Amino acid sequence: MSDADADALLVERVKRGDVRAFEMLVVKYQRRVERLIGRMVRDSDLVQDIAQESFIRAYRALPQFRGESAFYTWLYRIAVNTAKKALMDMKRDPLVFESARSGGSDEGEETSRVENELSDGETPEALLASKEVAAAVNAAIAALSEDLRQAITLREIEGLSYEEIAEVMNCPIGTVRSRIFRAREAIATRLRPLLDTREGERW
């Protein structure tokens, strides 16, 4: 059974009043929703609150969910809208990042996946270099506009298709392609000087 089919069964159970089925969906998607919100808000105290609010909204709206899209696409859209609303309510600038205050440390975050993929070099120098690249990638993503950051996060970190991203972001697929292209260009521009200085090294 595919993930989407399993979700659809759980959704049907929730609609019939099975609260445990919704708890299973929360357990399945909580970390991914928090990660997505964390890319928009970057205030760790707020991320869990907004994620909780997103799940509450999803639970209340579930009777209207028609299953025309995958459950997680629908859930991500609710999470994105909830995070945007929270930012507007607090009149916070979504570009003020925790990483800027804490010196760019992103320990325990999913983007450390980039570090793990890169750090298979045997030498301490290669390990240090890969950490620098991962830090540069994080800094480059943090510097993107909200729309570009959201699009590249949904694509590269969450693995959504262009069609799913278009649905989550409520925009045409061409706009999604453009945003992802521009985000990749911006990240590549930030990485180029770092990679150029280490041409001889294995990444």
Phi and psi in degrees as a GROMACS rama.xvg file:
@    title "Ramachandran Plot"
@    xaxis  label "Phi"
@    yaxis  label "Psi"
@TYPE xy
-74.3953  164.158  SER-2
-56.4922  -44.421  ASP-3
-63.2344  -39.9499  ALA-4
-66.326  -41.5863  ASP-5
-62.5908  -43.2985  ALA-6
-61.4825  -43.0745  ASP-7
-61.3035  -39.2919  ALA-8
-64.4322  -43.1018  LEU-9
-64.0056  -41.7388  LEU-10
-59.3996  -43.6349  VAL-11
-62.0468  -39.3465  GLU-12
-65.3613  -40.0248  ARG-13
-61.5981  -43.5441  VAL-14
-62.7174  -25.6977  LYS-15
-88.9783  6.19478  ARG-16
99.2949  11.0294  GLY-17
-87.1443  98.5016  ASP-18
-66.5654  -34.1168  VAL-19
-59.6229  -34.8157  ARG-20
-63.0394  -38.1942  ALA-21
-69.5384  -37.2693  PHE-22
-59.2067  -37.1079  GLU-23
-64.7817  -38.9248  MET-24
-66.6919  -38.2721  LEU-25
-62.9444  -47.7927  VAL-26
-58.3624  -41.8032  VAL-27
-65.5264  -40.6792  LYS-28
-110.238  -2.57793  TYR-29
-57.747  -48.2123  GLN-30
-63.8817  -40.6242  ARG-31
-68.377  -39.6384  ARG-32
-66.1257  -42.5038  VAL-33
-63.3441  -38.4368  GLU-34
-64.5784  -42.761  ARG-35
-62.7803  -46.9593  LEU-36
-64.8583  -37.9463  ILE-37
-59.8562  -29.7668  GLY-38
-73.0023  -22.9303  ARG-39
-94.4428  -37.4471  MET-40
-101.158  -44.2166  VAL-41
58.4249  23.4255  ARG-42
-118.394  105.103  ASP-43
-59.3202  -29.4879  SER-44
-66.4422  -31.6727  ASP-45
-85.5497  -29.2615  LEU-46
-55.0828  -49.0938  VAL-47
-65.5123  -39.493  GLN-48
-61.1464  -44.8571  ASP-49
-68.92  -37.5854  ILE-50
-62.5794  -44.0334  ALA-51
-61.6194  -43.7891  GLN-52
-61.8938  -38.7267  GLU-53
-61.5914  -44.3408  SER-54
-68.1469  -35.9932  PHE-55
-63.2581  -45.4339  ILE-56
-62.5702  -41.2492  ARG-57
-63.0287  -42.8315  ALA-58
-61.0836  -44.4306  TYR-59
-67.8582  -32.8203  ARG-60
-88.4021  -9.84115  ALA-61
-55.3653  -36.3158  LEU-62
-58.7982  -25.6287  PRO-63
-89.4287  -6.58677  GLN-64
-70.8771  119.878  PHE-65
-94.5266  -8.33579  ARG-66
77.2734  17.8287  GLY-67
-74.0191  -20.2833  GLU-68
-127.23  171.379  SER-69
-64.4127  148.327  ALA-70
-57.3291  -44.1943  PHE-71
-66.9523  -31.1249  TYR-72
-63.5956  -44.9748  THR-73
-63.0182  -42.9779  TRP-74
-65.0371  -42.6549  LEU-75
-60.9035  -39.1968  TYR-76
-63.8943  -41.7878  ARG-77
-61.8365  -43.3574  ILE-78
-62.8297  -44.0401  ALA-79
-61.4063  -46.4575  VAL-80
-65.5189  -37.6423  ASN-81
-66.1742  -42.1573  THR-82
-65.0865  -42.9289  ALA-83
-61.4627  -42.1241  LYS-84
-63.4499  -42.7842  LYS-85
-61.7399  -41.5841  ALA-86
-64.9386  -41.2627  LEU-87
-67.3085  -42.3556  MET-88
-59.1776  -38.8607  ASP-89
-91.1603  -1.65357  MET-90
51.2376  40.5766  LYS-91
-91.7728  149.595  ARG-92
-83.4497  118.687  ASP-93
-65.2995  -8.88326  PRO-94
-91.1112  -0.633875  LEU-95
-85.0491  109.251  VAL-96
-107.066  146.17  PHE-97
-59.5277  -36.6329  GLU-98
-62.7969  -30.0078  SER-99
-67.2713  -34.8667  ALA-100
-78.4581  -35.5278  ARG-101
-96.1781  15.1514  SER-102
77.5917  21.7877  GLY-103
83.275  10.5051  GLY-104
-76.705  126.746  SER-105
-121.995  40.9098  ASP-106
-61.828  138.593  GLU-107
78.66  0.0661545  GLY-108
-90.0751  157.477  GLU-109
-63.3216  -26.9677  GLU-110
-69.0148  -10.638  THR-111
-64.7829  -13.9231  SER-112
-54.025  -39.5652  ARG-113
-59.4446  -44.6642  VAL-114
-59.9465  -46.539  GLU-115
-63.1023  -37.1403  ASN-116
-69.681  -32.679  GLU-117
-86.9135  -22.9832  LEU-118
-91.6362  38.6557  SER-119
-92.5114  7.41891  ASP-120
-68.4548  147.121  GLY-121
-80.8226  -27.9584  GLU-122
-86.9681  152.43  THR-123
-59.1325  -33.1969  PRO-124
-63.1679  -43.4922  GLU-125
-65.6222  -38.7476  ALA-126
-63.3948  -45.3254  LEU-127
-62.1081  -43.7428  LEU-128
-61.2432  -41.8295  ALA-129
-66.9352  -34.5185  SER-130
-66.2261  -37.5728  LYS-131
-63.4266  -41.8017  GLU-132
-63.6419  -45.5923  VAL-133
-60.369  -41.4539  ALA-134
-64.3869  -38.9819  ALA-135
-66.8085  -38.3126  ALA-136
-62.5434  -46.2149  VAL-137
-60.1183  -43.6157  ASN-138
-65.0893  -39.0968  ALA-139
-65.5917  -41.8515  ALA-140
-65.2727  -41.4728  ILE-141
-62.5023  -30.3336  ALA-142
-82.1287  -10.1397  ALA-143
-70.3201  157.893  LEU-144
-66.443  161.712  SER-145
-56.7946  -44.6059  GLU-146
-63.4999  -43.5363  ASP-147
-67.9968  -41.9965  LEU-148
-63.1395  -42.2345  ARG-149
-63.5914  -45.0295  GLN-150
-63.3801  -46.1932  ALA-151
-69.9633  -33.1216  ILE-152
-65.8405  -46.3346  THR-153
-62.9307  -35.9951  LEU-154
-78.7348  -55.9915  ARG-155
-85.2913  -31.544  GLU-156
-97.4607  -43.0723  ILE-157
-88.944  -17.9179  GLU-158
73.8853  24.3662  GLY-159
-75.3775  152.968  LEU-160
-76.4728  166.457  SER-161
-60.1565  -38.6906  TYR-162
-63.916  -43.322  GLU-163
-65.8966  -39.8947  GLU-164
-64.246  -40.5686  ILE-165
-58.9733  -38.3263  ALA-166
-70.8398  -44.8559  GLU-167
-62.2019  -42.5241  VAL-168
-89.0107  -4.63868  MET-169
56.7862  51.4807  ASN-170
-147.461  164.424  CYS-171
-63.9668  154.458  PRO-172
-62.6501  -33.1883  ILE-173
-61.5152  -37.1672  GLY-174
-66.4354  -40.0761  THR-175
-60.6841  -48.1171  VAL-176
-58.5142  -43.3142  ARG-177
-62.8722  -44.3226  SER-178
-64.7175  -41.6586  ARG-179
-67.6213  -40.3951  ILE-180
-60.5732  -47.426  PHE-181
-65.138  -37.6439  ARG-182
-65.1031  -43.9676  ALA-183
-63.8008  -39.9198  ARG-184
-61.305  -44.9913  GLU-185
-63.7025  -41.1059  ALA-186
-66.5804  -43.0695  ILE-187
-61.0643  -39.4004  ALA-188
-62.3118  -40.5939  THR-189
-69.5392  -33.0018  ARG-190
-82.2257  -26.6024  LEU-191
-51.8283  -49.7227  ARG-192
-60.4641  -36.7509  PRO-193
-66.5956  -42.7072  LEU-194
-75.1368  -35.518  LEU-195
-63.0278  -32.9341  ASP-196
-77.6603  -10.4031  THR-197
-124.516  40.8008  ARG-198
-56.5958  -34.9375  GLU-199
-77.9213  -10.1412  GLY-200
-89.9862  153.372  GLU-201
-88.2939  131.178  ARG-202
